[in-house]
């Protein structure tokens, strides 16, 4: 794909279908918003990091379409994905007398996207919204598929709704301003798609990892497009995670426990997922589904991407028990039993109930 082109990936959900536009220079071009519904109000939600970089470009592009454009700037970081921060969006909507046709625009990473989508799902029982993701992780994962929500101290993303955007606009130029650790966090979600769905893509990631780390435009463009294609295929078959879509959570059960146990924001989401994938690979091996070579190959790639492969201790007395308690709050848990996404073959993942004793052994091996 040439970086001057706009590539489109479609999410097929019947009346809730929409497109993901991928390219450079998208945010400031009014043409990219021409098909959105007419409204008198628009609310641009961003954060203190992204707002100064891109909010004016987006606001300028929207001025020909919306008479009143309001901006709300949230504090940055996973630690602020809370009811209190969510209420800042509702405050802006109500104070500016926004109505049910108001369009919300999420300009930022996964935290901004999740909270804006949840606000859109809730305000007047549902108003339209658009995702404008500015991080690699958000472009390849969190902005696509309609998962919205906030965190609770006891569990990540446990309060939210499935609510699809009207459009996802992935402007690759925003990746130029990502800090290195945020780039690596996004690479975790890119790597995830290989074991669960496309080992040929995994081969490509291995061969092109340095280009991705160097922010080569063509490499990033292909990676974002391929990840969106895979996620679109999965979400199109299972919008509300009743079955197949759960495979997208490979590494996330362990990862979410790390985030909650350390306190949100101490590890980036992608860092926790990267480490969580290593732990899930060890679990897959313990179940006899993969061999040592696969675990070593995945671990090597995750480490090379700048991500941790050794889990933190969440409790000095009984670390495994702490992990298990946190994972029982995971959305995939069923009647108190923790269900894990494991790799059961090339490009194939499955959900499994795993005995606590086996999970304990993996945690003991994988954590310092």
N, C-alpha and C positions, 0 to 999 in steps of 0.2 A: 504494500500500500504506500503510495506517495503521501508525504505529510501535507501536501497542498490539497489533497482530496478530502472530501467528507464521506466517511463510510457510515452506513446505516445498518443497525441490527434491530430486528423486529421482535417484540414480545407478543406472542399470540395468546390473548386471553379474551377472545370474543369482544364483547362491548367494552372491555377494559384494556384492550390492546394499545400499545404505544411503541414509539421508536426510540432507539438510543443513537444519537448522532456523535460521531467520533472524528475529531480533526483538530486543526490548529486555527487560532484566531476566531473562535466561535462566539465567545461571550459578548463581544462588543458589536456584533452584526445583527441589526434589527430583523433581517430576513429570517433568522433562525427562530423567531418567536411569532412569525406572521400567522401561523395556523392556530395559535392559542385562542381560546374563547375571549370575546370582548367583555370588559368589565370596567367600572369606574375606578376601582382600587386595586393596587397590587402591593403586597408586603414582601420586602426583600429581607430574609433572615441570614445573617452572617455572624462572624465572630471577630474578636479583637485582632487576630492575626491576619485573617483573609480579607476582612473588610477594607483596610487601607490599600490593599493591592488591587482588588478587582471590583469593589462595589460600585464605584463611579462608572466604570465601563458598562456594567450590567444595567445600572440605572439609566444611563444615557441611551442604551439600546431599547429600553422599554418605554421611553418617554413618548414615542409616537403612538403607542398603543394604549397606554393607561394615563388617565388624567391626574391621578394621585398615586404617587409611589412613596410608600413609607418604608423606613429602614429600621430594623431592630438589630442591635449588635450584642451578641451573647459573649460571656466569658469563654475562653478557649480551654478545651481539655475534657477528658472523660470524667473527671471528678465533678464536672458541672452538668452532667446528664441526669438532671434531677427534676422533681416537681417544681422546685423554686425557680429554676431557670426556665422551664417550660412555661411557667406563668408570665414571664416577660413577653413571650410571644402573644399570649392571650391578652395581656394588658395592652399591647400595641394595637391589636385587632379591635378591641372594644373602645379604647380611647379615641381611635380614629374613625369610629362609626363604620367599620367595614361590614359588608353584607355577604350573603351566601354565594355571590358571584366572584368575590375577591379571589385573586390568584396568589398563592404563596410561592416564593422562589427560595430554595435552599442553596445558598452559596457558601460552600465550605466542605469539610470532610464528613466522615461518617456520623459524628456526633450532631452536627448541624442538620444533616439530612434526616437522621432518625427522629430528631425532635420536631423539625419542621413538618415532616410527614405525619407524626402523631398529632400535632396541633391541627393540621389540615383535616385529619380524619375526625377530630373531635369538635372543632369549632362549627357551631350551627349544624352539628351531626354530619359534617362533610363538605369541604370546599376544595376546589382544584389546587394542585400544586405541581411544581416543576423542580426536578433535581438538576443542579449545576455543580457537580462534584469537582473539588479542586485538589484532592489527594489521590495518589495511585490506588490506595486501598478502596476508597469510595468509588472510583471509576470502574474498577474491576469487580466489585462485590456489593458494598452496602447500598449504593444508590439504585441498584437494579433488583427488582423483584417485589417491592412493596412492603418489606418489613420495616415497621416504624416502632419507636418506643423510647423508654427511659430505663435507667438502672434503679435497682433497690439495693440497699446495703447488703442484703442477704443473697442477691442474685442479679446477674447481668441481663438486661433486656427482658425482664420478667413482666413488665407492664407496657402494653402497647397494642398495636392493631395491624392487621394486614390492610394496606391501603396503597393502591397503585398511583404513581404520578401520571401526568399527561405526557411528559417528555423527559428524557434524560440527555443532557448536553455535556459531553466529555471534551473539554477544551484541553488538548495536550500541552498547550503553552503554560498552563498553571503548574505543570510538573517541574518546570525549570526553577521554581522558587521553593521547592520542598526541601526541608532539612534532610541530611543523609539518613537519620534514623527513621524518618517518616517514609522515605523511599524504600528502605529495607522492610518496613512494616507492610507496605503494599506488595512487595515481592513475596511475602509469606502467602498472601491470598492467591497470587498468581501460581506459585508452586503447588498449592492445594489442588488445582484443577487437573494436574497431570495424573496422580495416583487414582483419583476418583473417577476420571472420565476419559483421559486422552494421554497415554504414555508417549505417543509421538510428540505431543506438545511438551511433555516433560523432557524428552531428548533435546528439543529445540531450546528450552530454557537453559539446560546444562551448557549447550553450545554457545548460547548468546548471553549468559549471565553477565559477563563483563560489559557488554554493550548496554545492557539494562542499567547496570550500576553507573555507567558513564553517561546515562540519559540520552543514548542515541535515539533520535526522533523516530526513525523507521522501526527500530526494535520495540520501543514503547508503544507505537501505534499498533503493531501486530499483536503484541501481548494483550493490550486492552481489548482489541477487537475479538481475539480468540476467546478470552475469558468471558466476555459478554455473550458470545455465541453459545458457549457451553451453558452459562447460567440461564440464558433465554430458553434453551432446549429443556432444561430441568424444570424451570418455573412454569413453562407452558404446559407441562404434564402434571404438575403438582403445585398449584399456587399456594396452598395453605399448609404445606408440610405434613400431609397425612401419610406420606410414604417416601417416594423417591427423593424429594427435596431435602430430606434429612442428611443425605450424603454430603451436601454442601457444608455441613458442620464438622467435617473431618478435622480433628485436632482441637475443636472448639470446646468440647466438654472439659478436657484438662485445662485448656486456655482460659476459659471463663472462671474456673476455680482459682487459677493463678491471679487473675485480675481482681476478683472479689477478695481473695485472701490477703493480698498485699495492700489492697486499697486502690480504688480506681485511679488510674493515671500514673501509678508507679512504674508499671510496664505498659508500653503501648499495646493496643489490641493485637496488632500484627506480630509483635514480639511474643506475646503469650500464645498466639495461634501457632507460630513457628515451633516453639518449644512443645506445644501440645501435640503437634503432628509427629514429632519424634517419639513422644510418649505413646501415642496411638499406634505408631508403627511397632514399637516394642510389644504392645498389647496384641497386635495382629500376629506377631511372631510367636508369642506365648500360646496363642490359640492354634498355632500350626498352619496359619493361612499364608504367611510369607516367610522368606528365609533371611538369614543374617545379611546376605549381600544387599537385599532391598533396604533393610534398616540402615545399613552403613551408607548406601548411596543417597538415600533421602537426607540423612543426618549431615552428610558432607555438603550437599547442595544448600541446605538451610544455614549451615555455619558460614559457607562462602557468601551467602546473601547478606551477612552481617547480623544474623539473628542468633539468639541464645538456643542452645540445645540441651542444657542442663536446667532442670526445674529448681525453683527456690524452695527453701524450707518455709512452710507456713506456720508450723508449730514445732517447738523444740522438744516437746514431750512425745507426741504421737503425730508425726507429720502426715502419715497416710490417713489416719482417722480424720484429720482436718480436711484434707482433700476430698475424702469420701462424703463428709457432711455437706460440704459446699456443692458437690456434684449431684447430691440428691435433690437439690433445688433446681437442677437443670431442666429446661423445658421438655427434653426428651425422656426424662425419668417417667416410669410407669409404675404406679402403686408402690413407690418407694424404691423400686429397682432401677439402677442406673443403666441406661442403654448407651452404647458407644458405637461411633462410626469406625469401622475397621476396614482394612484393605483385604479383599478376599481373592484377588487375582489381578492381572494386568488391566488397568483402566476400569477397575470395578471395586465398588465399595458396598458395604452392607451394614445394617444395624444389628447389634448383638447384645444380649444380656450376658454379663460377665460376672463370675463369682467374685465377691469382695477380696478373697484371699489372693486371687490372681492379680487384681488391680493393685492391691497392697504391694505385691512383689515388684510390679512395674514401677510404682512410685518410689519404692526404696532404691531401685537401680538407677532411676533417672533423675533423682533429686539430690542436691548436695546436703 
